[in-house]
Structure formats: C-alpha cells, structure tokens
Amino acid sequence: MNDEYLNYAGGDEKFADWLRRLDQLADHFFGASIFDLVDYSWRDVYESGDDPQQALRDAVADGLLE
C-alpha cells in the first residue's frame, strides 16, 4: 500500500485502503488526486460509513470537485 495513504490515515490500514479507492475514483473521473484538492474531512466521511463512491459524490456536491 502507498505510504501516502497510510501516513494520511495515521496508520489505520482500513482507512488507508478506503482512501486509495477514493483516490482511484477521483483520478478516473477528474484526473486529480484527493491529495491535490483543498482540505476535506475525509476521515469524518469515512467514519460516517460512506463508501468511496458516495464520498466522491458528496465532495462534488460540496463544490470540492468540478
């Protein structure tokens, strides 16, 4: 697993895997990494139980990605 995800996740491997899947979606649909975007509370979204697809939809709705 990419250390960038694990570092961001504070060593939480499940969260790091969730971030990796989210980042792959962002790259596929927008050509950008989630780490290239303005700060967003990915941990809060993860802890709320949203899957990466829903997290990305919410980020778009919040104006994070266009």
PALO-798192 format. One record per residue (C-alpha): residue number from 1; residue in three letters; z, y, x. Coordinates in Angstrom, 3 decimals, padded with zeros to 6 digits, m for minus. Layout:
N
+-----+------+----------+----------+----------+
! pos ! code !        Z !        Y !        X !
+-----+------+----------+----------+----------+
! NUM !  ALA !        Z !        Y !        X !
...
+-----+------+----------+----------+----------+
//
This chain:
66
+-----+------+----------+----------+----------+
! pos ! code !        Z !        Y !        X !
+-----+------+----------+----------+----------+
!   1 !  MET !  000.000 !  000.000 !  000.000 !
!   2 !  ASN ! m000.796 !  003.504 !  001.190 !
!   3 !  ASP !  002.279 !  005.136 !  002.756 !
!   4 !  GLU !  001.409 !  008.406 !  000.990 !
!   5 !  TYR !  002.186 !  006.805 ! m002.369 !
!   6 !  LEU !  005.326 !  005.075 ! m001.142 !
!   7 !  ASN !  006.578 !  008.259 !  000.536 !
!   8 !  TYR !  005.950 !  010.319 ! m002.594 !
!   9 !  ALA !  007.677 !  007.622 ! m004.653 !
!  10 !  GLY !  010.755 !  007.730 ! m002.450 !
!  11 !  GLY !  010.317 !  004.065 ! m001.542 !
!  12 !  ASP !  010.021 !  002.904 ! m005.165 !
!  13 !  GLU !  007.209 !  000.352 ! m004.941 !
!  14 !  LYS !  006.607 !  000.152 ! m008.712 !
!  15 !  PHE !  006.264 !  003.921 ! m008.964 !
!  16 !  ALA !  004.043 !  003.930 ! m005.864 !
!  17 !  ASP !  001.741 !  001.346 ! m007.477 !
!  18 !  TRP !  001.639 !  003.435 ! m010.675 !
!  19 !  LEU !  000.709 !  006.500 ! m008.598 !
!  20 !  ARG ! m002.027 !  004.554 ! m006.809 !
!  21 !  ARG ! m003.560 !  003.525 ! m010.144 !
!  22 !  LEU ! m003.274 !  007.094 ! m011.441 !
!  23 !  ASP ! m004.890 !  008.451 ! m008.280 !
!  24 !  GLN ! m007.789 !  005.995 ! m008.591 !
!  25 !  LEU ! m008.409 !  007.204 ! m012.155 !
!  26 !  ALA ! m008.276 !  010.864 ! m011.103 !
!  27 !  ASP ! m010.716 !  010.185 ! m008.290 !
!  28 !  HIS ! m013.067 !  008.276 ! m010.578 !
!  29 !  PHE ! m013.138 !  010.877 ! m013.349 !
!  30 !  PHE ! m012.620 !  014.121 ! m011.416 !
!  31 !  GLY ! m013.356 !  013.391 ! m007.768 !
!  32 !  ALA ! m009.905 !  014.632 ! m006.808 !
!  33 !  SER ! m006.656 !  013.076 ! m005.697 !
!  34 !  ILE ! m003.489 !  013.724 ! m007.650 !
!  35 !  PHE ! m002.069 !  014.999 ! m004.351 !
!  36 !  ASP ! m004.766 !  017.709 ! m004.204 !
!  37 !  LEU ! m003.658 !  019.162 ! m007.525 !
!  38 !  VAL ! m000.902 !  021.575 ! m008.439 !
!  39 !  ASP !  002.543 !  020.063 ! m008.652 !
!  40 !  TYR !  003.097 !  017.956 ! m011.727 !
!  41 !  SER !  006.137 !  015.936 ! m012.700 !
!  42 !  TRP !  004.564 !  012.516 ! m012.155 !
!  43 !  ARG !  007.998 !  010.893 ! m011.848 !
!  44 !  ASP !  009.022 !  012.256 ! m015.250 !
!  45 !  VAL !  005.804 !  010.957 ! m016.798 !
!  46 !  TYR !  006.293 !  007.568 ! m015.147 !
!  47 !  GLU !  009.902 !  007.337 ! m016.311 !
!  48 !  SER !  008.873 !  008.221 ! m019.857 !
!  49 !  GLY !  006.909 !  004.969 ! m019.893 !
!  50 !  ASP !  003.397 !  006.387 ! m019.955 !
!  51 !  ASP !  000.731 !  004.289 ! m018.297 !
!  52 !  PRO ! m001.548 !  005.968 ! m015.729 !
!  53 !  GLN ! m004.333 !  006.489 ! m018.288 !
!  54 !  GLN ! m002.009 !  008.338 ! m020.661 !
!  55 !  ALA ! m000.545 !  010.330 ! m017.783 !
!  56 !  LEU ! m004.024 !  011.487 ! m016.811 !
!  57 !  ARG ! m004.874 !  012.401 ! m020.414 !
!  58 !  ASP ! m001.646 !  014.420 ! m020.646 !
!  59 !  ALA ! m002.383 !  016.169 ! m017.346 !
!  60 !  VAL ! m005.810 !  017.154 ! m018.674 !
!  61 !  ALA ! m004.279 !  018.386 ! m021.939 !
!  62 !  ASP ! m001.776 !  020.442 ! m019.924 !
!  63 !  GLY ! m004.664 !  022.083 ! m018.040 !
!  64 !  LEU ! m003.951 !  020.377 ! m014.728 !
!  65 !  LEU ! m007.452 !  018.907 ! m014.508 !
!  66 !  GLU ! m010.645 !  020.279 ! m015.944 !
+-----+------+----------+----------+----------+
//
